[in-house]
Amino acid sequence: MSESVAEAYAAVRERIASACRRAGRDDDSVRLVAISKTFQPDRVRELLKCGHTLLGENRVQEALPKMDELGPVAAWHFVGHLQTNKARQVVGRFELIHSLDSEHLAREIDRRCESRGLRQPVLIQVRLGGEATKFGVAEADVAPLIESIAPLSHVELKGLMTVPPPAPDPEGNRHWFARLRDLRDECRSRSGLDLPELSMGMTDDFEVAIEEGATLVRIGRAIFGERAGPR
């Protein structure tokens, strides 16, 4: 018999708690973003019945209809690549955008928020592995991007996010997670910003990410099961 969403969610919560204990952290220092991409609203409702209310999506065209159908029952994070021409659809709908990757996008978000009297929290997506196929800002460009964002009164920078290169086991990503934490600390010292959030770790490696300081872990498959559609 396949595991229910409730059973899978409980197991993930316990793994998060165990990782926090190993790291000497409080359980509530890590927030679970349940990634619901490709899963239908009925499947997501199974999770909502467990009392979980933080969801993540990575495609605007899939996210918005799902959000409308489910109604105001959860907070949503946008975790995928955001095209500038989709910024108007995302600002104000998502509690946090994890994937800011250019000054151009930051200025478009700021412009859209200004016209609606909003302030949009964001994370900078960092491409630590230098992979040409990954979105994100090169490590050397993070500090200059922070400087360019600072004057934007409608964009609130909350921290950094990364998707590390594929690794044969979770330990293979530990140094990337540690590097993002160190980079955040360097940027915090340099900019004077708090930058409290580190979004890192997914189904295969979230426990290692927590041990290295993650405050947001993005987990889909371990909760909802294997995806039928494209990832």
KAVENFEN-V454298 format. One record per pair of residues at least 4 apart in sequence whose ideal C-beta (glycine too) atoms are under 7 Angstrom apart, sorted by the first residue. I is the first residue (numbers start at 0). GAP is how many residues later the second one is. D is the distance in Angstrom with one decimal. If there is no record, write none. Layout:
BEGIN
I|GAP|D  I|GAP|D
END
This chain:
BEGIN
2|4|4.8  2|5|5.1  3|4|6.9  4|4|6.0  4|38|6.9  4|41|3.9  4|42|5.3  4|218|6.4  4|219|6.4  5|4|6.4  5|40|6.8  5|44|5.3  6|4|6.5  7|4|6.4  7|214|6.3  7|215|5.1  8|4|6.4  8|38|6.0  8|41|5.1  8|43|6.4  8|214|5.4  9|4|6.5  10|4|6.5  11|4|6.4  11|20|6.9  11|207|6.0  11|210|5.2  11|211|5.8  12|4|6.4  13|4|6.3  14|4|6.4  14|192|6.0  15|4|6.4  15|11|6.9  15|14|5.8  15|16|6.4  15|194|6.6  16|4|6.5  16|10|5.0  17|4|6.6  18|4|6.4  18|188|4.1  18|191|3.9  18|192|5.8  19|5|4.4  19|6|6.6  19|7|5.1  19|9|6.7  19|10|6.1  19|190|6.2  21|189|6.1  22|187|6.2  22|188|4.7  24|4|4.8  28|186|6.5  29|180|5.6  29|184|6.3  29|185|6.0  29|187|6.3  30|23|6.1  30|184|6.6  30|185|5.3  31|22|6.6  31|185|5.9  31|187|6.1  32|21|5.6  32|23|4.2  32|44|5.2  32|46|6.9  32|183|5.7  32|184|6.8  32|185|4.8  33|13|5.8  33|18|6.0  33|20|6.6  33|21|5.3  33|22|6.7  33|185|6.3  33|186|6.9  33|189|5.5  34|21|4.6  34|44|6.7  34|183|5.4  34|184|6.4  34|185|3.3  35|8|4.9  35|19|5.1  35|20|6.9  35|21|6.3  35|184|6.9  35|188|6.9  36|20|5.5  36|21|5.2  36|22|6.4  36|25|6.4  36|183|6.6  37|189|4.6  37|190|6.6  37|191|4.0  38|4|4.3  38|5|6.0  38|185|5.0  40|4|6.2  40|25|5.8  40|28|5.0  40|29|5.4  42|181|6.0  43|4|6.4  43|11|6.8  43|26|6.4  44|4|6.5  46|5|5.2  46|176|6.5  47|4|6.6  47|5|6.9  47|25|5.7  47|26|6.5  52|20|6.8  52|21|4.5  52|22|6.2  53|20|6.5  53|21|5.2  54|19|4.9  54|21|5.4  55|21|4.5  55|23|4.6  55|162|5.8  56|5|6.4  56|6|3.5  56|9|6.9  56|19|6.6  56|21|6.4  57|21|5.0  57|22|2.6  58|4|6.2  58|21|5.8  59|4|6.2  59|26|4.7  59|29|5.4  59|30|6.2  61|4|6.3  62|4|5.9  63|4|6.4  63|25|6.4  64|4|6.2  65|4|6.3  66|9|6.0  66|26|6.7  69|4|6.9  74|20|4.5  75|17|6.9  75|18|5.0  75|19|6.2  76|17|5.9  76|18|6.0  76|19|4.7  76|21|6.1  77|4|6.5  77|12|5.5  77|16|4.3  77|19|4.8  77|20|6.6  77|21|6.9  78|19|4.6  78|20|6.5  78|139|5.7  79|19|6.2  80|18|5.8  80|54|4.6  81|4|6.0  81|5|6.5  81|8|6.2  81|15|6.3  81|17|5.3  81|23|6.4  83|20|6.1  83|21|5.3  83|24|4.9  85|4|6.1  86|4|6.0  86|18|6.6  86|21|4.6  86|22|5.2  86|25|5.4  87|24|5.0  89|4|5.7  89|7|6.5  90|18|5.7  90|21|4.7  90|22|5.3  90|27|6.1  90|29|5.0  91|24|6.1  91|26|5.0  94|26|6.9  95|25|4.9  95|27|6.7  95|62|6.7  96|23|6.6  96|25|4.6  96|26|6.9  97|25|4.8  97|27|6.6  97|63|4.5  97|101|5.1  98|26|4.5  98|36|6.8  98|62|6.7  99|5|5.9  99|6|5.9  99|22|4.4  99|23|6.5  99|24|5.2  99|25|6.5  100|4|6.5  100|24|5.0  100|34|5.6  100|35|5.4  100|36|5.3  101|4|6.9  102|4|6.2  102|42|6.2  102|45|4.5  103|4|6.6  104|4|6.3  105|4|6.3  105|42|7.0  105|43|5.1  105|46|6.0  105|49|5.5  106|4|6.3  106|45|6.9  107|4|6.3  108|4|6.1  108|11|5.4  108|13|6.9  108|46|5.6  109|4|6.2  109|42|4.2  109|44|4.6  109|45|4.9  110|4|6.8  111|4|6.8  112|5|4.1  112|6|6.2  112|7|5.1  112|41|3.6  113|40|5.0  117|36|6.4  118|35|5.3  118|37|5.5  119|34|6.5  119|35|5.9  119|36|6.6  120|35|4.6  120|37|5.0  121|33|5.9  121|34|6.8  121|35|6.0  121|36|6.7  122|35|5.8  122|36|5.2  122|37|5.9  122|38|4.4  122|74|6.0  122|76|5.5  123|13|5.9  123|18|6.1  123|21|6.1  123|33|7.0  123|36|5.4  123|37|7.0  124|10|6.2  124|11|4.1  124|12|6.6  124|36|4.9  124|37|6.9  125|10|5.4  125|11|5.7  125|13|6.2  125|16|5.9  125|34|5.4  125|35|6.9  125|36|4.8  125|54|6.2  125|57|6.7  126|4|6.5  126|7|5.1  126|9|3.4  126|10|6.4  126|11|5.9  127|11|6.0  127|34|5.4  127|36|6.5  127|48|5.2  127|51|5.7  127|52|6.4  128|5|7.0  128|35|6.1  128|36|3.8  128|47|6.8  130|34|5.8  133|29|6.4  136|4|4.8  136|5|5.5  136|8|5.7  138|44|6.4  140|4|5.8  141|4|6.4  141|41|6.4  141|45|6.2  142|4|6.6  142|44|6.0  142|47|6.0  143|4|6.5  144|4|6.3  145|4|6.6  145|11|6.6  145|41|5.8  145|45|5.2  148|6|5.7  148|8|5.5  156|36|6.2  156|38|6.9  157|37|6.8  157|38|6.4  157|39|4.6  158|25|6.1  158|36|4.6  158|37|6.0  158|38|3.2  158|39|5.7  159|20|5.7  159|23|6.5  159|24|5.0  159|38|6.1  160|38|3.8  160|39|6.7  161|14|6.5  161|18|4.9  161|38|5.3  163|9|4.5  163|12|3.8  166|5|2.9  166|6|4.9  167|4|5.8  169|34|6.2  169|35|4.0  169|37|6.7  169|38|4.6  170|37|6.4  172|4|6.0  172|32|4.8  172|35|6.1  173|4|6.2  173|34|5.1  173|38|6.2  174|4|6.1  175|4|6.6  176|4|6.6  176|23|5.2  176|24|7.0  176|31|6.3  176|32|4.9  176|35|3.8  176|37|6.8  177|4|6.3  177|34|4.9  178|4|6.1  179|4|6.3  179|18|6.1  179|20|5.7  180|4|6.5  180|17|6.1  180|31|5.7  180|32|4.2  181|4|6.4  182|4|6.3  183|4|6.1  183|11|5.4  183|14|5.9  184|4|6.5  185|4|6.2  186|4|5.6  186|8|6.1  187|5|6.2  187|6|7.0  187|7|4.8  195|19|6.7  196|18|5.1  196|19|5.9  197|15|5.5  197|16|5.2  197|17|5.2  198|17|4.1  198|19|6.6  199|9|4.6  199|14|4.8  200|4|5.6  200|5|3.6  200|7|7.0  200|8|2.6  200|9|6.5  200|13|4.8  200|16|4.3  201|4|6.1  201|16|5.3  201|17|6.3  202|16|5.4  202|17|6.6  202|18|4.4  202|19|4.3  204|4|5.9  205|4|6.3  205|11|4.2  205|13|5.9  206|4|6.6  207|4|6.5  208|5|4.0  208|8|6.0  209|4|5.0  209|7|6.6  218|4|5.8  219|4|5.8  220|4|6.7  220|5|6.3  220|6|6.8  226|4|5.8
END
